[in-house]
Amino acid sequence: MIVIAAFMKAKDGKGDDLGEVIKSFAPRFLKDPGCVAFQAHRRVDRPNNFFFYEKYENDEALKYHASAPHFKEMSIAMTPFVDGKVEIAMYNEV
């Protein structure tokens, strides 16, 4: 299993907008082949900060995720609301 942890920050005043974009796309990822989990979280004490936890069965599933049309659509939709660079880390499940 491959786990992705991603962190992003919304621009000031845009946290709700970013959250809505994420909520609208998340169900599509859960239907992708090999996607075991796709969960987004919003930090309680810093509501502009978001954390993604994603889990894929194998490399092929992760490649599909990265090339899926809805991945590109979500990236475009989030761009006006994201502040700075998204931090992404990949892990192998132990």
Biopython code that builds the backbone (N, CA, C, O; Angstrom):
import numpy as np
from Bio.PDB.StructureBuilder import StructureBuilder

atoms = [
    (1, "MET", "N", (0.834, -1.184, 0.000)),
    (1, "MET", "CA", (0.000, 0.000, 0.000)),
    (1, "MET", "C", (0.878, 1.248, 0.000)),
    (1, "MET", "O", (1.935, 1.294, 0.630)),
    (2, "ILE", "N", (0.411, 2.239, -0.717)),
    (2, "ILE", "CA", (1.100, 3.527, -0.796)),
    (2, "ILE", "C", (0.217, 4.575, -0.135)),
    (2, "ILE", "O", (-0.977, 4.670, -0.417)),
    (3, "VAL", "N", (0.816, 5.350, 0.739)),
    (3, "VAL", "CA", (0.092, 6.397, 1.448)),
    (3, "VAL", "C", (0.669, 7.747, 1.043)),
    (3, "VAL", "O", (1.885, 7.926, 0.976)),
    (4, "ILE", "N", (-0.220, 8.685, 0.777)),
    (4, "ILE", "CA", (0.158, 10.060, 0.451)),
    (4, "ILE", "C", (-0.350, 10.965, 1.568)),
    (4, "ILE", "O", (-1.505, 10.877, 1.983)),
    (5, "ALA", "N", (0.532, 11.830, 2.043)),
    (5, "ALA", "CA", (0.150, 12.873, 2.987)),
    (5, "ALA", "C", (0.430, 14.203, 2.298)),
    (5, "ALA", "O", (1.543, 14.449, 1.833)),
    (6, "ALA", "N", (-0.570, 15.040, 2.236)),
    (6, "ALA", "CA", (-0.404, 16.340, 1.580)),
    (6, "ALA", "C", (-0.920, 17.434, 2.504)),
    (6, "ALA", "O", (-1.943, 17.284, 3.172)),
    (7, "PHE", "N", (-0.189, 18.527, 2.522)),
    (7, "PHE", "CA", (-0.555, 19.678, 3.343)),
    (7, "PHE", "C", (-0.654, 20.903, 2.448)),
    (7, "PHE", "O", (0.201, 21.129, 1.592)),
    (8, "MET", "N", (-1.699, 21.688, 2.651)),
    (8, "MET", "CA", (-1.844, 22.935, 1.903)),
    (8, "MET", "C", (-2.495, 23.989, 2.785)),
    (8, "MET", "O", (-3.174, 23.688, 3.767)),
    (9, "LYS", "N", (-2.264, 25.219, 2.399)),
    (9, "LYS", "CA", (-2.826, 26.347, 3.129)),
    (9, "LYS", "C", (-3.683, 27.171, 2.185)),
    (9, "LYS", "O", (-3.296, 27.443, 1.048)),
    (10, "ALA", "N", (-4.848, 27.563, 2.668)),
    (10, "ALA", "CA", (-5.721, 28.440, 1.897)),
    (10, "ALA", "C", (-5.295, 29.888, 2.094)),
    (10, "ALA", "O", (-4.765, 30.258, 3.141)),
    (11, "LYS", "N", (-5.533, 30.688, 1.084)),
    (11, "LYS", "CA", (-5.319, 32.131, 1.215)),
    (11, "LYS", "C", (-6.272, 32.653, 2.282)),
    (11, "LYS", "O", (-7.332, 32.075, 2.518)),
    (12, "ASP", "N", (-5.886, 33.747, 2.921)),
    (12, "ASP", "CA", (-6.747, 34.349, 3.945)),
    (12, "ASP", "C", (-8.141, 34.605, 3.390)),
    (12, "ASP", "O", (-8.302, 35.188, 2.318)),
    (13, "GLY", "N", (-9.135, 34.162, 4.131)),
    (13, "GLY", "CA", (-10.523, 34.353, 3.731)),
    (13, "GLY", "C", (-11.023, 33.370, 2.691)),
    (13, "GLY", "O", (-12.170, 33.471, 2.256)),
    (14, "LYS", "N", (-10.183, 32.411, 2.275)),
    (14, "LYS", "CA", (-10.575, 31.478, 1.213)),
    (14, "LYS", "C", (-10.669, 30.017, 1.691)),
    (14, "LYS", "O", (-10.833, 29.107, 0.878)),
    (15, "GLY", "N", (-10.567, 29.802, 2.993)),
    (15, "GLY", "CA", (-10.630, 28.443, 3.523)),
    (15, "GLY", "C", (-11.936, 27.739, 3.210)),
    (15, "GLY", "O", (-11.935, 26.565, 2.842)),
    (16, "ASP", "N", (-13.056, 28.446, 3.354)),
    (16, "ASP", "CA", (-14.352, 27.829, 3.051)),
    (16, "ASP", "C", (-14.448, 27.477, 1.569)),
    (16, "ASP", "O", (-14.980, 26.427, 1.211)),
    (17, "ASP", "N", (-13.937, 28.351, 0.714)),
    (17, "ASP", "CA", (-13.960, 28.087, -0.726)),
    (17, "ASP", "C", (-13.130, 26.851, -1.067)),
    (17, "ASP", "O", (-13.567, 25.993, -1.834)),
    (18, "LEU", "N", (-11.938, 26.767, -0.494)),
    (18, "LEU", "CA", (-11.090, 25.613, -0.748)),
    (18, "LEU", "C", (-11.753, 24.345, -0.225)),
    (18, "LEU", "O", (-11.732, 23.310, -0.892)),
    (19, "GLY", "N", (-12.335, 24.422, 0.954)),
    (19, "GLY", "CA", (-13.028, 23.269, 1.520)),
    (19, "GLY", "C", (-14.158, 22.776, 0.633)),
    (19, "GLY", "O", (-14.356, 21.570, 0.491)),
    (20, "GLU", "N", (-14.894, 23.693, 0.040)),
    (20, "GLU", "CA", (-15.998, 23.304, -0.852)),
    (20, "GLU", "C", (-15.488, 22.606, -2.107)),
    (20, "GLU", "O", (-16.080, 21.626, -2.560)),
    (21, "VAL", "N", (-14.395, 23.107, -2.668)),
    (21, "VAL", "CA", (-13.803, 22.452, -3.846)),
    (21, "VAL", "C", (-13.393, 21.031, -3.488)),
    (21, "VAL", "O", (-13.696, 20.086, -4.216)),
    (22, "ILE", "N", (-12.707, 20.889, -2.368)),
    (22, "ILE", "CA", (-12.255, 19.562, -1.947)),
    (22, "ILE", "C", (-13.437, 18.626, -1.753)),
    (22, "ILE", "O", (-13.423, 17.498, -2.246)),
    (23, "LYS", "N", (-14.460, 19.085, -1.040)),
    (23, "LYS", "CA", (-15.639, 18.232, -0.795)),
    (23, "LYS", "C", (-16.329, 17.825, -2.088)),
    (23, "LYS", "O", (-16.868, 16.722, -2.183)),
    (24, "SER", "N", (-16.318, 18.695, -3.074)),
    (24, "SER", "CA", (-17.011, 18.377, -4.321)),
    (24, "SER", "C", (-16.268, 17.329, -5.161)),
    (24, "SER", "O", (-16.888, 16.612, -5.946)),
    (25, "PHE", "N", (-14.947, 17.242, -4.998)),
    (25, "PHE", "CA", (-14.167, 16.297, -5.805)),
    (25, "PHE", "C", (-13.861, 14.984, -5.090)),
    (25, "PHE", "O", (-13.689, 13.963, -5.756)),
    (26, "ALA", "N", (-13.787, 14.974, -3.765)),
    (26, "ALA", "CA", (-13.363, 13.790, -3.015)),
    (26, "ALA", "C", (-14.129, 12.517, -3.398)),
    (26, "ALA", "O", (-13.496, 11.474, -3.563)),
    (27, "PRO", "N", (-15.442, 12.551, -3.546)),
    (27, "PRO", "CA", (-16.152, 11.304, -3.892)),
    (27, "PRO", "C", (-15.690, 10.681, -5.208)),
    (27, "PRO", "O", (-15.755, 9.461, -5.364)),
    (28, "ARG", "N", (-15.232, 11.483, -6.144)),
    (28, "ARG", "CA", (-14.750, 10.947, -7.422)),
    (28, "ARG", "C", (-13.486, 10.109, -7.229)),
    (28, "ARG", "O", (-13.325, 9.062, -7.856)),
    (29, "PHE", "N", (-12.596, 10.577, -6.361)),
    (29, "PHE", "CA", (-11.350, 9.842, -6.132)),
    (29, "PHE", "C", (-11.611, 8.500, -5.463)),
    (29, "PHE", "O", (-10.932, 7.515, -5.750)),
    (30, "LEU", "N", (-12.578, 8.465, -4.586)),
    (30, "LEU", "CA", (-12.891, 7.210, -3.893)),
    (30, "LEU", "C", (-13.400, 6.134, -4.845)),
    (30, "LEU", "O", (-13.370, 4.949, -4.513)),
    (31, "LYS", "N", (-13.864, 6.533, -6.015)),
    (31, "LYS", "CA", (-14.334, 5.574, -7.023)),
    (31, "LYS", "C", (-13.220, 5.106, -7.956)),
    (31, "LYS", "O", (-13.430, 4.192, -8.753)),
    (32, "ASP", "N", (-12.054, 5.711, -7.869)),
    (32, "ASP", "CA", (-10.940, 5.335, -8.744)),
    (32, "ASP", "C", (-10.445, 3.929, -8.421)),
    (32, "ASP", "O", (-10.432, 3.532, -7.256)),
    (33, "PRO", "N", (-10.040, 3.178, -9.432)),
    (33, "PRO", "CA", (-9.513, 1.842, -9.180)),
    (33, "PRO", "C", (-8.266, 1.894, -8.303)),
    (33, "PRO", "O", (-7.329, 2.644, -8.575)),
    (34, "GLY", "N", (-8.272, 1.085, -7.250)),
    (34, "GLY", "CA", (-7.117, 1.004, -6.370)),
    (34, "GLY", "C", (-7.037, 2.065, -5.295)),
    (34, "GLY", "O", (-6.090, 2.068, -4.508)),
    (35, "CYS", "N", (-8.003, 2.968, -5.237)),
    (35, "CYS", "CA", (-8.025, 3.984, -4.176)),
    (35, "CYS", "C", (-8.705, 3.371, -2.952)),
    (35, "CYS", "O", (-9.881, 3.010, -2.999)),
    (36, "VAL", "N", (-7.964, 3.261, -1.876)),
    (36, "VAL", "CA", (-8.483, 2.679, -0.639)),
    (36, "VAL", "C", (-9.045, 3.768, 0.280)),
    (36, "VAL", "O", (-10.048, 3.556, 0.961)),
    (37, "ALA", "N", (-8.391, 4.930, 0.293)),
    (37, "ALA", "CA", (-8.837, 6.041, 1.147)),
    (37, "ALA", "C", (-8.455, 7.367, 0.501)),
    (37, "ALA", "O", (-7.390, 7.504, -0.102)),
    (38, "PHE", "N", (-9.343, 8.326, 0.641)),
    (38, "PHE", "CA", (-9.070, 9.701, 0.219)),
    (38, "PHE", "C", (-9.834, 10.587, 1.185)),
    (38, "PHE", "O", (-11.043, 10.777, 1.053)),
    (39, "GLN", "N", (-9.111, 11.127, 2.162)),
    (39, "GLN", "CA", (-9.744, 11.919, 3.206)),
    (39, "GLN", "C", (-9.038, 13.263, 3.336)),
    (39, "GLN", "O", (-7.810, 13.337, 3.391)),
    (40, "ALA", "N", (-9.831, 14.308, 3.384)),
    (40, "ALA", "CA", (-9.277, 15.646, 3.584)),
    (40, "ALA", "C", (-9.733, 16.144, 4.948)),
    (40, "ALA", "O", (-10.847, 15.865, 5.391)),
    (41, "HIS", "N", (-8.854, 16.883, 5.597)),
    (41, "HIS", "CA", (-9.120, 17.374, 6.943)),
    (41, "HIS", "C", (-8.755, 18.854, 7.012)),
    (41, "HIS", "O", (-7.838, 19.321, 6.336)),
    (42, "ARG", "N", (-9.495, 19.572, 7.844)),
    (42, "ARG", "CA", (-9.230, 20.998, 8.047)),
    (42, "ARG", "C", (-8.832, 21.214, 9.500)),
    (42, "ARG", "O", (-9.537, 20.800, 10.420)),
    (43, "ARG", "N", (-7.710, 21.857, 9.689)),
    (43, "ARG", "CA", (-7.175, 22.038, 11.041)),
    (43, "ARG", "C", (-8.093, 22.926, 11.881)),
    (43, "ARG", "O", (-8.529, 23.983, 11.424)),
    (44, "VAL", "N", (-8.381, 22.498, 13.097)),
    (44, "VAL", "CA", (-9.316, 23.194, 13.966)),
    (44, "VAL", "C", (-8.785, 24.554, 14.404)),
    (44, "VAL", "O", (-9.504, 25.552, 14.343)),
    (45, "ASP", "N", (-7.519, 24.598, 14.847)),
    (45, "ASP", "CA", (-6.976, 25.845, 15.391)),
    (45, "ASP", "C", (-6.381, 26.763, 14.331)),
    (45, "ASP", "O", (-6.052, 27.914, 14.619)),
    (46, "ARG", "N", (-6.241, 26.265, 13.115)),
    (46, "ARG", "CA", (-5.768, 27.067, 11.981)),
    (46, "ARG", "C", (-6.594, 26.669, 10.756)),
    (46, "ARG", "O", (-6.130, 25.884, 9.929)),
    (47, "PRO", "N", (-7.795, 27.194, 10.634)),
    (47, "PRO", "CA", (-8.734, 26.715, 9.612)),
    (47, "PRO", "C", (-8.323, 26.961, 8.160)),
    (47, "PRO", "O", (-9.014, 26.517, 7.243)),
    (48, "ASN", "N", (-7.226, 27.651, 7.942)),
    (48, "ASN", "CA", (-6.721, 27.794, 6.576)),
    (48, "ASN", "C", (-5.820, 26.623, 6.181)),
    (48, "ASN", "O", (-5.412, 26.518, 5.025)),
    (49, "ASN", "N", (-5.510, 25.744, 7.134)),
    (49, "ASN", "CA", (-4.610, 24.616, 6.875)),
    (49, "ASN", "C", (-5.398, 23.332, 6.634)),
    (49, "ASN", "O", (-6.310, 22.989, 7.385)),
    (50, "PHE", "N", (-5.022, 22.638, 5.570)),
    (50, "PHE", "CA", (-5.685, 21.397, 5.181)),
    (50, "PHE", "C", (-4.664, 20.264, 5.103)),
    (50, "PHE", "O", (-3.500, 20.474, 4.764)),
    (51, "PHE", "N", (-5.129, 19.063, 5.425)),
    (51, "PHE", "CA", (-4.311, 17.853, 5.383)),
    (51, "PHE", "C", (-5.076, 16.775, 4.624)),
    (51, "PHE", "O", (-6.244, 16.511, 4.907)),
    (52, "PHE", "N", (-4.402, 16.158, 3.658)),
    (52, "PHE", "CA", (-4.986, 15.050, 2.897)),
    (52, "PHE", "C", (-4.308, 13.748, 3.310)),
    (52, "PHE", "O", (-3.087, 13.696, 3.458)),
    (53, "TYR", "N", (-5.102, 12.705, 3.492)),
    (53, "TYR", "CA", (-4.590, 11.354, 3.707)),
    (53, "TYR", "C", (-5.176, 10.503, 2.586)),
    (53, "TYR", "O", (-6.392, 10.359, 2.461)),
    (54, "GLU", "N", (-4.282, 9.945, 1.776)),
    (54, "GLU", "CA", (-4.717, 9.124, 0.640)),
    (54, "GLU", "C", (-4.000, 7.784, 0.703)),
    (54, "GLU", "O", (-2.847, 7.703, 1.127)),
    (55, "LYS", "N", (-4.692, 6.734, 0.278)),
    (55, "LYS", "CA", (-4.102, 5.396, 0.318)),
    (55, "LYS", "C", (-4.466, 4.651, -0.964)),
    (55, "LYS", "O", (-5.629, 4.598, -1.365)),
    (56, "TYR", "N", (-3.436, 4.075, -1.596)),
    (56, "TYR", "CA", (-3.608, 3.378, -2.873)),
    (56, "TYR", "C", (-3.025, 1.971, -2.789)),
    (56, "TYR", "O", (-2.037, 1.737, -2.093)),
    (57, "GLU", "N", (-3.644, 1.047, -3.501)),
    (57, "GLU", "CA", (-3.224, -0.348, -3.461)),
    (57, "GLU", "C", (-1.815, -0.576, -4.011)),
    (57, "GLU", "O", (-1.081, -1.428, -3.512)),
    (58, "ASN", "N", (-1.437, 0.198, -5.051)),
    (58, "ASN", "CA", (-0.154, -0.048, -5.706)),
    (58, "ASN", "C", (0.230, 1.152, -6.579)),
    (58, "ASN", "O", (-0.489, 2.149, -6.641)),
    (59, "ASP", "N", (1.372, 1.031, -7.247)),
    (59, "ASP", "CA", (1.861, 2.108, -8.119)),
    (59, "ASP", "C", (0.893, 2.422, -9.253)),
    (59, "ASP", "O", (0.714, 3.585, -9.614)),
    (60, "GLU", "N", (0.274, 1.398, -9.812)),
    (60, "GLU", "CA", (-0.661, 1.615, -10.920)),
    (60, "GLU", "C", (-1.844, 2.471, -10.473)),
    (60, "GLU", "O", (-2.290, 3.356, -11.203)),
    (61, "ALA", "N", (-2.344, 2.205, -9.282)),
    (61, "ALA", "CA", (-3.465, 2.992, -8.761)),
    (61, "ALA", "C", (-3.052, 4.443, -8.535)),
    (61, "ALA", "O", (-3.823, 5.363, -8.807)),
    (62, "LEU", "N", (-1.838, 4.642, -8.039)),
    (62, "LEU", "CA", (-1.352, 6.002, -7.828)),
    (62, "LEU", "C", (-1.156, 6.726, -9.157)),
    (62, "LEU", "O", (-1.476, 7.910, -9.272)),
    (63, "LYS", "N", (-0.639, 6.029, -10.151)),
    (63, "LYS", "CA", (-0.471, 6.629, -11.483)),
    (63, "LYS", "C", (-1.820, 7.003, -12.085)),
    (63, "LYS", "O", (-1.956, 8.055, -12.709)),
    (64, "TYR", "N", (-2.818, 6.140, -11.896)),
    (64, "TYR", "CA", (-4.151, 6.457, -12.392)),
    (64, "TYR", "C", (-4.658, 7.735, -11.718)),
    (64, "TYR", "O", (-5.177, 8.635, -12.378)),
    (65, "HIS", "N", (-4.501, 7.797, -10.409)),
    (65, "HIS", "CA", (-4.945, 8.970, -9.647)),
    (65, "HIS", "C", (-4.341, 10.251, -10.218)),
    (65, "HIS", "O", (-5.050, 11.230, -10.450)),
    (66, "ALA", "N", (-3.036, 10.235, -10.441)),
    (66, "ALA", "CA", (-2.331, 11.429, -10.907)),
    (66, "ALA", "C", (-2.694, 11.815, -12.340)),
    (66, "ALA", "O", (-2.519, 12.967, -12.738)),
    (67, "SER", "N", (-3.199, 10.857, -13.112)),
    (67, "SER", "CA", (-3.540, 11.145, -14.507)),
    (67, "SER", "C", (-5.047, 11.276, -14.742)),
    (67, "SER", "O", (-5.479, 11.560, -15.859)),
    (68, "ALA", "N", (-5.828, 11.077, -13.717)),
    (68, "ALA", "CA", (-7.287, 11.135, -13.866)),
    (68, "ALA", "C", (-7.733, 12.554, -14.217)),
    (68, "ALA", "O", (-7.187, 13.526, -13.694)),
    (69, "PRO", "N", (-8.716, 12.674, -15.095)),
    (69, "PRO", "CA", (-9.203, 14.015, -15.459)),
    (69, "PRO", "C", (-9.668, 14.821, -14.247)),
    (69, "PRO", "O", (-9.448, 16.031, -14.190)),
    (70, "HIS", "N", (-10.304, 14.169, -13.286)),
    (70, "HIS", "CA", (-10.804, 14.914, -12.125)),
    (70, "HIS", "C", (-9.668, 15.393, -11.225)),
    (70, "HIS", "O", (-9.859, 16.346, -10.469)),
    (71, "PHE", "N", (-8.486, 14.763, -11.280)),
    (71, "PHE", "CA", (-7.325, 15.272, -10.548)),
    (71, "PHE", "C", (-6.912, 16.623, -11.127)),
    (71, "PHE", "O", (-6.668, 17.583, -10.396)),
    (72, "LYS", "N", (-6.840, 16.674, -12.441)),
    (72, "LYS", "CA", (-6.467, 17.934, -13.103)),
    (72, "LYS", "C", (-7.533, 19.005, -12.883)),
    (72, "LYS", "O", (-7.212, 20.171, -12.654)),
    (73, "GLU", "N", (-8.802, 18.603, -12.955)),
    (73, "GLU", "CA", (-9.900, 19.555, -12.743)),
    (73, "GLU", "C", (-9.861, 20.125, -11.323)),
    (73, "GLU", "O", (-10.054, 21.325, -11.129)),
    (74, "MET", "N", (-9.612, 19.259, -10.329)),
    (74, "MET", "CA", (-9.566, 19.728, -8.955)),
    (74, "MET", "C", (-8.371, 20.663, -8.743)),
    (74, "MET", "O", (-8.488, 21.674, -8.051)),
    (75, "SER", "N", (-7.241, 20.329, -9.331)),
    (75, "SER", "CA", (-6.063, 21.193, -9.204)),
    (75, "SER", "C", (-6.348, 22.589, -9.741)),
    (75, "SER", "O", (-5.973, 23.588, -9.126)),
    (76, "ILE", "N", (-7.002, 22.651, -10.872)),
    (76, "ILE", "CA", (-7.354, 23.946, -11.473)),
    (76, "ILE", "C", (-8.342, 24.698, -10.585)),
    (76, "ILE", "O", (-8.207, 25.903, -10.372)),
    (77, "ALA", "N", (-9.337, 23.973, -10.070)),
    (77, "ALA", "CA", (-10.366, 24.606, -9.242)),
    (77, "ALA", "C", (-9.801, 25.116, -7.916)),
    (77, "ALA", "O", (-10.290, 26.111, -7.382)),
    (78, "MET", "N", (-8.777, 24.447, -7.379)),
    (78, "MET", "CA", (-8.191, 24.854, -6.093)),
    (78, "MET", "C", (-7.217, 26.012, -6.225)),
    (78, "MET", "O", (-7.025, 26.768, -5.272)),
    (79, "THR", "N", (-6.605, 26.162, -7.377)),
    (79, "THR", "CA", (-5.518, 27.127, -7.561)),
    (79, "THR", "C", (-5.830, 28.542, -7.054)),
    (79, "THR", "O", (-4.968, 29.138, -6.408)),
    (80, "PRO", "N", (-7.009, 29.104, -7.310)),
    (80, "PRO", "CA", (-7.246, 30.479, -6.839)),
    (80, "PRO", "C", (-7.299, 30.615, -5.316)),
    (80, "PRO", "O", (-7.208, 31.722, -4.786)),
    (81, "PHE", "N", (-7.444, 29.492, -4.615)),
    (81, "PHE", "CA", (-7.638, 29.541, -3.167)),
    (81, "PHE", "C", (-6.415, 29.091, -2.364)),
    (81, "PHE", "O", (-6.376, 29.291, -1.150)),
    (82, "VAL", "N", (-5.422, 28.491, -3.012)),
    (82, "VAL", "CA", (-4.256, 27.945, -2.312)),
    (82, "VAL", "C", (-3.160, 28.996, -2.174)),
    (82, "VAL", "O", (-2.828, 29.714, -3.118)),
    (83, "ASP", "N", (-2.615, 29.058, -0.969)),
    (83, "ASP", "CA", (-1.535, 29.986, -0.668)),
    (83, "ASP", "C", (-0.224, 29.204, -0.617)),
    (83, "ASP", "O", (-0.035, 28.359, 0.258)),
    (84, "GLY", "N", (0.660, 29.481, -1.533)),
    (84, "GLY", "CA", (1.969, 28.831, -1.530)),
    (84, "GLY", "C", (1.959, 27.445, -2.153)),
    (84, "GLY", "O", (1.037, 27.061, -2.874)),
    (85, "LYS", "N", (3.008, 26.721, -1.851)),
    (85, "LYS", "CA", (3.219, 25.410, -2.445)),
    (85, "LYS", "C", (2.573, 24.316, -1.588)),
    (85, "LYS", "O", (2.575, 24.398, -0.360)),
    (86, "VAL", "N", (2.026, 23.303, -2.242)),
    (86, "VAL", "CA", (1.467, 22.151, -1.553)),
    (86, "VAL", "C", (2.619, 21.207, -1.200)),
    (86, "VAL", "O", (3.459, 20.895, -2.044)),
    (87, "GLU", "N", (2.645, 20.762, 0.047)),
    (87, "GLU", "CA", (3.674, 19.823, 0.496)),
    (87, "GLU", "C", (3.117, 18.407, 0.406)),
    (87, "GLU", "O", (2.078, 18.104, 0.993)),
    (88, "ILE", "N", (3.812, 17.541, -0.331)),
    (88, "ILE", "CA", (3.353, 16.170, -0.540)),
    (88, "ILE", "C", (4.456, 15.204, -0.136)),
    (88, "ILE", "O", (5.616, 15.382, -0.505)),
    (89, "ALA", "N", (4.082, 14.170, 0.630)),
    (89, "ALA", "CA", (5.029, 13.123, 1.015)),
    (89, "ALA", "C", (4.398, 11.763, 0.724)),
    (89, "ALA", "O", (3.201, 11.570, 0.934)),
    (90, "MET", "N", (5.207, 10.826, 0.240)),
    (90, "MET", "CA", (4.725, 9.496, -0.082)),
    (90, "MET", "C", (5.346, 8.494, 0.884)),
    (90, "MET", "O", (6.531, 8.585, 1.207)),
    (91, "TYR", "N", (4.541, 7.542, 1.341)),
    (91, "TYR", "CA", (4.976, 6.539, 2.305)),
    (91, "TYR", "C", (4.569, 5.159, 1.826)),
    (91, "TYR", "O", (3.588, 5.007, 1.099)),
    (92, "ASN", "N", (5.333, 4.149, 2.240)),
    (92, "ASN", "CA", (4.917, 2.767, 2.094)),
    (92, "ASN", "C", (4.347, 2.320, 3.432)),
    (92, "ASN", "O", (4.932, 2.571, 4.485)),
    (93, "GLU", "N", (3.211, 1.661, 3.379)),
    (93, "GLU", "CA", (2.606, 1.184, 4.611)),
    (93, "GLU", "C", (3.485, 0.093, 5.231)),
    (93, "GLU", "O", (3.997, -0.781, 4.532)),
    (94, "VAL", "N", (3.644, 0.162, 6.538)),
    (94, "VAL", "CA", (4.467, -0.815, 7.252)),
    (94, "VAL", "C", (3.600, -1.990, 7.677)),
    (94, "VAL", "O", (4.096, -2.931, 8.296)),
]
sb = StructureBuilder()
sb.init_structure("model")
sb.init_model(0)
sb.init_chain("A")
sb.init_seg("    ")
for serial, (resi, resn, name, xyz) in enumerate(atoms, 1):
    if name == "N":
        sb.init_residue(resn, " ", resi, " ")
    sb.init_atom(name, np.array(xyz, "f"), 0.0, 1.0, " ", f" {name:<3s}", serial, name[0])
structure = sb.get_structure()
